[in-house]
């Protein structure tokens, strides 16, 4: 990967995220990942919803679609099925992906559409001024939970495994090199890839997100087998620690491969004549 291969993906438009926002690290990882792909810029599409993280397509020099709140996945699916040769990446925050848009994940998973979904999780509704989100830790003080949240937080990795997502990984914005490698692996994976990214918000959560990275995360080593679903579930359920790396990977037919299979099956049956069709209704 050369500086030139990365530079071509950078726009002159400067990000407007707050200083210290984890999204800068995610953006850098996206630049690095795209630079390694050996895919022309015009063959890459970034789709987002609404939120701080969903500004990302505006800063990357590829085709971008800043869509409706929570609807990046169905729109990304439409793009992929209309032009299967494209590399399609969807991005969203924890609210966009796991609240209003959360209902789309199981259906993309069961279809195994060949797209990559980056969930940029800051555990807060940052754009709308600091309300509790689906991943806000229990007892956290927010603008809508002044005595502490009383809801249990969702875990994106555990949900993805339960839904049957065929590629599940986790990284964080403070390790750009590692995150870029996960994004490349996710894009190369034939099927639906979900990458959970811890991307701290210092405006509404201070240093809590970065403290969580420092105190709770660890990198999976060679002892972890991503093909072992039981092992993947076990590490995802650890209460005090958050595993980083490729947690689960399974090769199964993609949605487009199944469509092509049905097409070939239909062709092999031949084209029935009108007489044959009408005779079905003759007593």
C-alpha positions in Angstrom: 0.0 0.0 0.0 1.5 3.3 -1.1 0.7 6.8 0.1 -0.8 7.5 -3.3 -3.2 4.6 -3.0 -4.6 6.0 0.2 -4.5 9.7 -0.9 -6.8 9.1 -3.8 -9.6 8.3 -1.3 -9.2 11.5 0.6 -11.5 14.5 -0.2 -10.7 18.1 0.4 -13.8 18.3 2.6 -12.6 18.4 6.2 -14.4 16.3 8.9 -16.5 18.4 11.4 -16.3 15.9 14.3 -15.3 17.2 17.7 -11.6 17.1 18.6 -10.8 13.7 20.1 -13.7 11.9 18.5 -13.0 8.3 17.7 -14.5 8.6 14.3 -11.3 10.2 13.0 -9.6 6.9 13.7 -12.3 5.0 11.9 -12.0 7.3 8.9 -8.2 6.7 8.8 -8.8 3.0 8.9 -11.3 3.2 6.0 -8.7 5.1 4.0 -6.1 2.5 4.7 -8.4 -0.4 4.0 -9.6 1.0 0.7 -6.0 1.7 -0.3 -5.2 -2.1 0.1 -8.2 -3.4 -1.8 -6.9 -2.8 -5.4 -10.4 -1.8 -6.3 -11.1 1.3 -8.4 -12.7 4.2 -6.5 -15.7 4.1 -8.8 -16.5 0.5 -7.8 -16.8 1.3 -4.1 -20.0 2.6 -2.5 -20.4 3.9 1.1 -23.9 4.0 2.5 -24.8 5.6 5.8 -27.9 6.5 7.9 -28.1 9.5 10.2 -25.8 10.5 13.0 -22.2 11.7 13.7 -20.8 8.5 12.2 -23.0 8.7 9.2 -21.1 11.8 8.0 -18.3 9.4 7.0 -19.2 9.0 3.3 -18.9 12.7 2.8 -15.2 12.5 3.5 -14.3 9.6 1.3 -13.7 9.9 -2.4 -15.9 7.1 -3.5 -19.6 6.9 -4.4 -21.6 7.8 -1.2 -25.2 7.7 -0.1 -26.2 9.5 3.1 -29.6 7.9 3.5 -32.5 7.8 6.0 -32.1 7.2 9.7 -31.6 3.5 10.3 -32.0 2.5 6.7 -28.4 2.1 5.5 -28.6 -1.7 5.3 -31.7 -2.1 3.0 -30.3 0.7 0.8 -26.9 -1.0 0.7 -28.7 -4.3 -0.2 -30.4 -2.6 -3.1 -27.1 -1.2 -4.4 -25.4 -4.6 -4.1 -28.2 -6.5 -5.9 -28.5 -3.9 -8.6 -24.8 -4.1 -9.3 -23.2 -7.1 -7.7 -19.8 -6.2 -8.9 -19.6 -3.2 -6.6 -17.9 -3.2 -3.2 -20.6 -2.0 -0.8 -19.9 -0.8 2.7 -22.6 0.5 5.1 -21.8 2.5 8.2 -23.8 3.6 11.2 -23.7 4.4 14.9 -25.0 2.4 17.8 -28.4 4.3 17.6 -28.7 4.1 13.8 -27.6 0.4 13.7 -29.1 -1.0 16.9 -32.2 1.1 17.6 -34.2 2.4 14.7 -32.3 0.3 12.2 -31.8 -2.8 14.4 -34.6 -4.8 12.8 -32.7 -5.0 9.5 -29.7 -6.9 10.8 -31.3 -10.3 11.2 -32.8 -10.2 7.7 -29.5 -9.1 6.1 -27.9 -11.9 8.1 -30.2 -14.7 7.0 -29.9 -13.6 3.3 -26.2 -13.3 3.7 -26.0 -10.3 1.4 -22.3 -9.6 0.4 -21.9 -6.2 2.1 -19.8 -5.0 5.0 -21.4 -3.1 8.0 -19.3 -0.9 10.2 -21.1 -0.1 13.5 -19.3 2.9 15.0 -20.3 2.6 18.7 -19.9 5.5 21.0 -22.6 4.4 23.5 -24.5 7.7 23.3 -26.8 9.6 21.0 -24.1 12.3 20.3 -25.6 14.3 17.4 -28.8 14.9 19.3 -27.0 16.1 22.5 -26.2 13.1 24.7 -29.2 10.9 25.2 -28.8 7.3 26.3 -28.4 4.9 23.4 -29.0 1.1 23.1 -25.4 0.5 24.1 -25.0 3.0 27.0 -23.6 1.2 30.0 -26.0 0.5 32.9 -26.1 3.4 35.5 -24.4 5.9 33.1 -25.4 9.5 33.5 -26.8 11.0 30.3 -29.1 13.9 29.4 -32.1 11.5 29.5 -30.9 9.5 32.5 -29.8 12.0 35.1 -29.9 9.4 37.9 -28.2 6.8 35.7 -29.5 4.5 33.0 -31.7 1.6 34.2 -31.6 -0.3 30.9 -29.2 -3.1 30.2 -27.0 -2.3 27.2 -27.1 -4.3 23.9 -24.0 -6.1 22.8 -23.6 -5.9 19.0 -21.3 -8.9 18.7 -23.6 -11.2 20.7 -26.6 -10.1 18.7 -24.7 -10.7 15.4 -23.8 -14.2 16.4 -27.3 -15.0 17.5 -28.7 -13.7 14.2 -26.3 -15.8 12.2 -24.1 -13.1 10.7 -21.4 -15.0 8.7 -18.5 -12.7 9.6 -18.3 -11.0 13.0 -15.4 -8.9 14.3 -14.6 -6.1 16.7 -12.0 -3.3 16.7 -11.5 0.1 18.1 -10.7 3.5 16.7 -7.5 3.9 18.7 -5.8 1.1 16.8 -6.1 2.2 13.2 -3.8 -0.5 11.7 -5.7 -3.3 13.3 -9.1 -1.9 12.4 -8.0 -1.4 8.8 -7.0 -5.0 8.6 -10.5 -6.1 10.0 -12.2 -3.9 7.4 -10.2 -5.5 4.6 -11.0 -9.0 5.9 -14.7 -8.1 6.1 -14.8 -6.8 2.6 -13.0 -9.8 1.2 -15.4 -12.1 3.1 -18.1 -13.4 0.7 -21.3 -12.6 2.6 -22.5 -10.3 5.3 -19.7 -8.9 7.5 -20.5 -7.0 10.7 -17.6 -5.1 12.4 -18.3 -3.6 15.8 -16.1 -0.6 16.4 -15.6 1.1 19.7 -15.4 4.8 18.7 -15.5 7.0 21.8 -17.3 10.3 22.2 -15.5 12.6 24.5 -18.0 15.4 24.2 -20.8 13.5 26.0 -18.9 10.7 27.7 -15.6 12.2 28.5 -12.8 9.7 28.6 -15.0 6.7 29.5 -14.8 5.3 26.0 -11.0 5.4 25.9 -10.8 4.1 29.5 -13.0 1.1 28.4 -10.6 0.4 25.5 -7.6 0.5 27.9 -9.1 -1.5 30.7 -11.4 -4.0 29.1 -10.3 -4.9 25.6 -7.8 -7.7 24.6 -6.7 -9.1 21.2 -7.7 -12.6 20.3 -4.6 -14.8 19.6 -4.0 -17.9 17.5 -5.7 -20.1 20.1 -9.1 -18.6 19.0 -10.7 -20.4 16.1 -13.0 -18.1 14.2 -14.7 -21.1 12.6 -15.8 -22.4 16.0 -19.3 -20.9 16.7 -19.4 -22.1 20.3 -16.0 -20.5 21.0 -17.1 -17.3 19.3 -20.2 -17.2 21.5 -18.2 -17.9 24.6 -15.8 -15.0 24.1 -18.6 -12.7 23.2 -20.3 -13.4 26.5 -17.4 -12.5 28.7 -18.7 -9.8 31.1 -15.5 -8.0 32.1 -13.5 -8.2 28.8 -14.1 -7.3 25.2 -12.4 -9.4 22.6 -10.8 -7.7 19.5 -10.2 -9.3 16.2 -12.2 -11.7 14.0 -14.6 -13.4 16.3 -16.5 -15.6 13.9 -16.2 -16.4 10.2 -18.3 -18.9 8.2 -18.4 -19.5 4.4 -21.9 -20.1 3.1 -23.7 -19.1 -0.1 -24.4 -15.4 -0.5 -27.7 -14.1 -1.5 -26.5 -13.4 -5.0 -25.1 -16.9 -5.4 -28.5 -18.3 -4.4 -30.2 -16.1 -7.0 -27.9 -17.3 -9.7 -28.5 -20.9 -8.6 -32.3 -20.4 -9.0 -31.8 -18.8 -12.4 -29.8 -21.8 -13.6 -32.4 -24.2 -12.2 -35.2 -22.3 -14.0 -33.2 -22.4 -17.3 -32.6 -26.1 -16.9 -36.4 -26.8 -16.7 -36.9 -25.2 -20.1 -39.6 -22.8 -21.2 -43.1 -24.4 -21.1 -45.5 -23.7 -24.0 -48.7 -21.8 -23.6 -50.6 -25.0 -24.4 -48.9 -26.8 -21.6 -49.8 -24.1 -19.1 -53.4 -23.8 -20.2 -53.9 -27.6 -20.1 -53.3 -27.5 -16.4 -56.8 -25.9 -16.1 -58.6 -28.1 -18.5 -60.8 -30.7 -16.6 
